[in-house]
Amino acid sequence: MSDPDLDFQTGESGASTTFPMQCSALRKNGYVVLKGRPCKIVEMSTSKTGKHGHAKVNMVGIDIFTNKKYEDMCPSTHNMDVPTIKRLDYQLVNITDGYMSLMSENGDIREDLRVPDNDVGKEIEAKFEASDDFMVTVLSAMGEECAVATKVLASK
């Protein structure tokens, strides 16, 4: 009846990292997968239907993790992948060897996230050196995670 080779000790929820959405339903400042990367749409234009009947949507997006610019064109009736994006706020506890110790709202500590090599990373290190209390906003999509912003904690 059962297969002895199957191992269910660990597993994922099976939730997809992306979901399909019709091209014409996408909006500026929304998210879309361009060239395999999760991007925020910064520019969109629609061309008229041509001889073969499809209106085309031209999109320019900026990668939410690397800030690289990507462009793509797609018929407006076709589907495009939209990344499932999760945004979480953590309180910074410590920085050790370039890795942040972050505490979630329920008190769980995670130490697997590197300080980013950009302006946000410099801002995090500067605020930490000044021993400010602040939150770090972490964006996760398609199996990648990155600190994208900081937010000063309201004084108690």
TITI-182877 format. One record per residue (C-alpha): residue in three letters; y, z, x. Coordinates in steps of 0.25 Angstrom, whole numbers, plus 5000, padded with zeros to 4 digits. Each point is the difference from the previous one (the first is absolute). Example, Ala and Ser with C-alpha at 12.3 -4.5 7.8 and 13.67 -1.06 7.14 Angstrom:
<atoms>
ALA498250315049;SER501449985006;
</atoms>
This chain:
<atoms>
MET500050005000;SER501050045010;ASP500349935013;PRO499850105013;ASP501049915008;LEU501250034992;ASP500950115005;PHE501050074991;GLN500550115009;THR501449945001;GLY500749904992;GLU501349954995;SER500550004986;GLY499849854999;ALA501549984997;SER500649875005;THR501150005010;THR500649884992;PHE500149954986;PRO500349864995;MET501449974993;GLN500549864995;CYS501049945009;SER501149994990;ALA499950154996;LEU500350045014;ARG501450055002;LYS501050025012;ASN499850145006;GLY498650004995;TYR498850005009;VAL499049885004;VAL499049965010;LEU500549895009;LYS499149945011;GLY499150134999;ARG501150105001;PRO500750094990;CYS501449964998;LYS501250044992;ILE500649874993;VAL501549985005;GLU500249864995;MET499449924989;SER500349864995;THR499349914990;SER500049855001;LYS499949904988;THR498749944995;GLY499749885008;LYS499249874997;HIS498850085000;GLY500550114990;HIS500050135008;ALA501350085002;LYS499950065014;VAL500550145004;ASN500550025014;MET500050145006;VAL500550075012;GLY499550145003;ILE500150105010;ASP498850085005;ILE500150144996;PHE499450055013;THR500449915011;ASN501349944993;LYS499649865004;LYS500549894991;TYR498949914992;GLU500249884991;ASP499149944990;MET500049904989;CYS499150014987;PRO499949934987;SER500650094989;THR498750004992;HIS499150055011;ASN499750145004;MET500450075012;ASP499550135006;VAL500950124998;PRO499750125009;THR499750144994;ILE501150095007;LYS500050155000;ARG501250085005;LEU499850145004;ASP501050115005;TYR499550095011;GLN500750125007;LEU500149985015;VAL499350125007;ASN499949955014;ILE499949885010;THR498950005010;ASP499849895010;GLY500749904991;TYR499250044988;MET500750074988;SER499450134993;LEU500349984986;MET499850104988;SER499949954986;GLU500550074987;ASN498750074998;GLY499950055015;ASP499049905006;ILE500449975014;ARG499749865006;GLU500249965015;ASP499549865000;LEU501449934999;ARG500749955012;VAL501650015001;PRO500449854997;ASP500749925012;ASN501249974992;ASP501350064995;VAL499350094990;GLY499150055012;LYS501350035008;GLU500650074988;ILE498750084998;GLU500050055014;ALA501550035000;LYS500050084988;PHE498750075005;GLU500750045013;ALA501250054992;SER498950094993;ASP500549944986;ASP499150024988;PHE499749874994;MET499049914993;VAL499449885005;THR499749884990;VAL498749935003;LEU499649874994;SER498649954999;ALA499549874996;MET498749915004;GLY499450115009;GLU501350025008;GLU501050115000;CYS501350025006;ALA501250105000;VAL501249924993;ALA501050114997;THR500550145002;LYS500650094990;VAL500750135002;LEU499450124993;ALA500950074990;SER500450135006;LYS499450124992;
</atoms>
